[in-house]
Amino acid sequence: MTLRPAAPLAVAVVLAAASSLWLARPAHASSRFSGVSIDDSRADEGCGGLRVRFGNEPALLEESAFTLPAGQPARISVEDGGGLRVRGGRGTSFEVTACRFGADAEALSGVSVGVDGSSVTARARGRGESTVFLLVTMPKGATLDLSAGNGPVSVRDAEGSVSLKAANGPVSIRDLHGTLDATLANGPVTIRGGSGSYRVRAANGPLSVSLAGKSWDGGVLDASTVNGPLTLAVDPGFASPVRVESGSWTPVSCRAAACDGARRTGDDETRTIEIGSGEPVVRLSATNGPVTVRDASR
């Protein structure tokens, strides 16, 4: 276990990596700091790649690593504030690195990471002066149950079954091959590549889906948002049938090459765009909020 100041975050890095920057207000007004900022664009480098500040000050970092029992489903939860990053691995066990951050030693002591068999629970308490980030390596074909309160969640380059419940914070799913069951209160949510059976339900926030390659294989991608814009980016050569639904009152823009042959229907309640022939294997919907369909190259 190590304790050291986290690397400083330059202003230029904040601006260049805005899409990877998470900002949160402290839970209590008595905090000495205006908020916590996390730049996770270099999270693949480990805890040291995370750039965390409390107000204008770099955070103290304490990290630890552990292995969960092989061959068992894992349940990983980050309560209060914090983030999760999951990547696929070649091993047979889940590997977890816990990155604890605090404004000072006292705040850092309020961050806990508990392990009980194949379950991990992380908590960051202390008036907005601490946070925790879990870096998870997922074995091929494994089952993972994730839950997060406030903070970013990223799953990338993995194969297996993932369930996710998240309250607030950006969620990114990229090249996950298997099954996904995600329920989200507030986004944004980004899905890029992958295959298998996806079910994603978002109450608020943007939903962005990017379809790469020629087809969606192994199941159905079913994703919806109630309040928030829906953006679909589709490769010109993508051949799997797609259906996009929206409320009849929402603006719709279909500018992709695939839109030239799309079938459009509508009534007093819904508008539908269907691309390709056959039963749709990609099913997207937005109840309230604009819908945009564009080429993935744009």
C-alpha positions in Angstrom: 0.0 0.0 0.0 1.4 3.4 -1.0 0.6 6.9 0.0 1.7 9.8 -2.1 0.5 13.0 -3.7 -1.4 12.4 -6.9 0.2 13.9 -10.0 -0.8 17.5 -10.6 -3.4 18.3 -13.3 -2.4 21.0 -15.7 -5.1 23.4 -17.0 -4.2 22.4 -20.6 -4.9 18.7 -19.8 -8.3 19.7 -18.3 -9.3 21.4 -21.5 -7.9 18.8 -23.9 -9.6 15.9 -22.0 -13.0 17.5 -21.2 -14.8 14.4 -22.3 -13.0 12.4 -19.7 -13.3 14.9 -16.9 -15.8 14.3 -14.1 -16.8 17.2 -11.8 -18.9 16.8 -8.7 -20.0 19.1 -5.9 -19.3 18.1 -2.4 -22.2 16.4 -0.5 -22.1 18.9 2.3 -21.8 22.7 2.2 -19.2 22.7 5.0 -16.6 21.3 2.7 -13.4 23.3 2.3 -13.4 22.6 -1.4 -15.5 23.7 -4.3 -15.6 20.2 -5.8 -13.6 17.2 -7.0 -12.4 16.8 -10.5 -11.3 13.5 -12.0 -9.5 13.1 -15.4 -9.6 9.4 -16.1 -8.3 9.6 -19.7 -5.1 7.8 -18.6 -6.7 5.3 -16.2 -5.1 2.4 -18.2 -1.9 3.5 -16.6 -3.2 2.6 -13.1 -3.9 4.8 -10.1 -1.1 7.1 -11.0 -2.7 7.8 -14.4 -5.8 9.3 -12.7 -5.6 13.1 -12.1 -7.6 14.1 -9.1 -7.9 17.5 -7.5 -9.9 18.9 -4.6 -10.5 22.5 -5.3 -7.1 23.7 -6.5 -5.0 21.1 -4.7 -3.8 17.7 -6.0 -5.1 14.8 -3.9 -3.2 12.3 -1.8 -3.3 8.8 -3.2 -3.4 5.5 -1.5 -3.6 2.3 -3.6 -4.0 -1.4 -3.0 -4.6 -4.4 -5.2 -6.3 -7.8 -4.7 -7.6 -10.8 -6.5 -11.1 -12.2 -6.2 -11.8 -16.0 -6.1 -11.5 -17.6 -9.5 -14.5 -18.9 -11.3 -17.1 -17.0 -9.4 -19.3 -14.1 -10.4 -18.2 -10.8 -8.9 -20.3 -8.0 -7.3 -18.6 -4.6 -7.2 -20.1 -1.5 -5.8 -18.9 2.1 -5.4 -21.2 4.0 -3.0 -21.3 7.7 -2.5 -18.8 9.3 -4.8 -16.3 7.4 -7.0 -15.7 5.7 -10.3 -15.4 2.3 -11.9 -13.2 1.2 -14.9 -13.5 -2.3 -16.2 -11.2 -3.9 -18.9 -11.0 -7.4 -20.2 -8.1 -9.6 -19.2 -6.5 -12.9 -20.0 -6.5 -14.3 -16.5 -9.0 -16.5 -14.7 -9.7 -14.2 -11.8 -11.0 -10.7 -11.3 -8.1 -8.3 -10.5 -9.1 -5.1 -8.6 -6.9 -2.1 -7.9 -8.4 0.4 -5.4 -7.3 4.0 -5.9 -8.2 6.1 -2.8 -7.9 9.8 -3.0 -8.2 12.4 -0.2 -7.6 16.1 0.2 -5.5 15.3 3.3 -4.6 12.3 5.5 -7.8 12.7 7.6 -10.0 12.7 4.5 -8.2 9.8 3.0 -8.9 7.7 6.2 -12.6 8.1 5.4 -12.3 6.0 2.3 -13.0 2.3 2.8 -12.8 -0.7 0.4 -14.3 -3.9 1.8 -13.8 -7.4 0.3 -16.1 -10.3 1.2 -15.5 -13.3 -1.0 -16.2 -12.2 -4.5 -17.9 -8.9 -3.4 -16.2 -5.5 -3.2 -17.8 -2.4 -1.7 -16.0 1.0 -1.8 -17.2 4.0 0.0 -15.9 7.6 0.2 -17.2 9.7 3.0 -16.1 13.1 4.3 -17.8 16.2 3.1 -16.6 16.0 -0.5 -13.0 15.7 0.4 -12.4 12.2 -0.7 -13.2 9.8 -3.5 -12.3 6.3 -4.7 -11.8 4.7 -8.1 -11.8 1.0 -8.8 -9.8 -0.4 -11.7 -11.1 -3.9 -12.5 -9.7 -6.5 -14.9 -12.4 -9.0 -16.0 -11.7 -12.5 -17.1 -13.0 -13.8 -20.4 -16.6 -15.2 -20.0 -17.0 -13.9 -16.5 -20.1 -12.5 -14.8 -19.9 -9.0 -13.2 -22.6 -7.1 -11.3 -21.7 -3.4 -11.0 -23.4 -0.6 -9.1 -22.3 3.1 -8.8 -23.6 6.2 -7.1 -22.1 9.3 -8.4 -19.1 9.0 -10.8 -17.9 7.7 -14.1 -18.3 4.0 -15.2 -16.4 2.5 -18.1 -16.5 -1.0 -19.5 -14.2 -1.7 -22.4 -12.7 -4.6 -24.4 -14.3 -7.3 -22.3 -16.2 -10.5 -23.0 -18.8 -11.8 -20.6 -22.0 -10.8 -18.7 -22.3 -7.4 -17.1 -25.2 -5.9 -15.1 -25.1 -2.3 -14.1 -27.1 0.1 -11.9 -25.9 3.7 -11.8 -27.4 6.9 -10.4 -25.3 9.8 -11.7 -22.2 10.0 -13.9 -21.2 9.3 -17.4 -21.4 5.6 -18.5 -19.3 4.3 -21.4 -19.6 0.8 -22.9 -17.1 0.0 -25.6 -16.5 -3.3 -27.3 -18.2 -5.4 -24.7 -19.0 -8.8 -26.2 -21.7 -10.8 -24.3 -24.6 -9.5 -22.3 -25.4 -6.2 -20.8 -28.3 -5.2 -18.5 -28.0 -1.6 -17.5 -30.4 0.7 -15.6 -29.3 4.3 -15.3 -30.9 7.3 -13.7 -28.8 10.1 -15.2 -26.4 9.8 -18.1 -24.8 10.5 -20.5 -24.6 6.9 -21.8 -22.3 6.0 -24.7 -22.3 2.6 -26.5 -19.6 1.9 -29.1 -19.0 -1.4 -30.9 -19.6 -4.8 -29.2 -21.9 -7.7 -29.8 -24.4 -9.8 -27.9 -27.6 -9.0 -26.0 -27.9 -5.5 -24.6 -30.7 -4.0 -22.6 -30.1 -0.4 -21.6 -32.6 1.9 -19.9 -31.8 5.5 -19.1 -34.2 7.9 -17.4 -32.4 11.1 -18.1 -29.4 12.2 -20.1 -28.1 11.7 -23.7 -27.8 8.3 -25.2 -25.2 7.8 -27.9 -24.8 4.6 -29.9 -22.1 3.9 -32.5 -22.4 0.9 -34.8 -19.2 -0.3 -36.3 -18.4 -2.9 -38.8 -21.0 -4.7 -40.9 -23.4 -6.2 -38.4 -24.6 -6.6 -34.8 -24.1 -10.2 -33.9 -25.1 -12.5 -31.0 -28.3 -11.0 -29.9 -30.3 -7.7 -29.8 -29.1 -4.3 -28.8 -32.1 -2.6 -27.1 -31.4 0.8 -25.6 -33.7 3.7 -24.7 -33.7 7.0 -23.0 -36.8 8.9 -21.6 -35.5 12.4 -21.3 -32.5 13.3 -23.4 -31.2 13.3 -27.0 -30.5 10.1 -28.9 -27.7 10.0 -31.4 -27.0 7.0 -33.6 -23.8 6.8 -35.6 -23.7 4.0 -38.2 -21.1 2.8 -40.6 -22.2 3.1 -44.2 -21.6 -0.7 -44.7 -23.6 -1.7 -41.6 -26.1 -4.3 -42.8 -28.1 -5.4 -39.7 -31.6 -4.1 -39.5 -32.1 -1.1 -37.2 -35.2 0.6 -35.8 -35.2 4.0 -34.1 -38.4 5.3 -32.4 -39.2 8.7 -30.9 -42.1 10.7 -29.7 -44.0 12.3 -32.5 -43.3 15.8 -31.0 -39.5 15.4 -31.0 -37.3 16.7 -33.8 -35.6 14.0 -36.0 -32.6 14.3 -38.2 -31.5 11.4 -40.4 -28.4 12.3 -42.3 -26.5 8.9 -42.6 -26.0 7.2 -46.0 -28.3 4.5 -44.7 -31.1 7.0 -44.4 -31.6 7.1 -48.2 -33.3 3.8 -48.1 -34.9 4.0 -44.7 -38.6 3.5 -44.1 -40.3 6.2 -42.0 -43.7 5.9 -40.3 -45.5 7.9 -37.7 -48.7 8.6 -35.9 -49.9 10.9 -33.1 -47.7 9.1 -30.6 -44.5 7.9 -32.3 -42.1 8.3 -35.2 -40.2 5.3 -36.5 -37.2 5.0 -38.8 -36.3 1.5 -40.0 -33.0 0.8 -41.8 -32.3 -2.5 -43.5 -34.7 -5.5 -43.9 -35.9 -8.1 -41.5 -36.6 -8.1 -37.8 -34.5 -5.3 -36.2 -31.6 -6.4 -34.0 -30.7 -2.9 -33.0 -33.7 -1.2 -31.3 -33.3 2.4 -30.0 -35.8 4.8 -28.7 -36.1 8.3 -27.1 -39.4 9.5 -25.6 -38.4 13.1 -25.2 -35.5 14.7 -26.9 -34.2 15.1 -30.4 -33.0 12.1 -32.5 -30.0 12.2 -34.8 -28.9 9.5 -37.2 -25.5 10.1 -38.9 -22.6 8.3 -40.5 -20.1 7.0 -38.0 -17.2 8.7 -39.9 -18.6 12.2 -39.3 
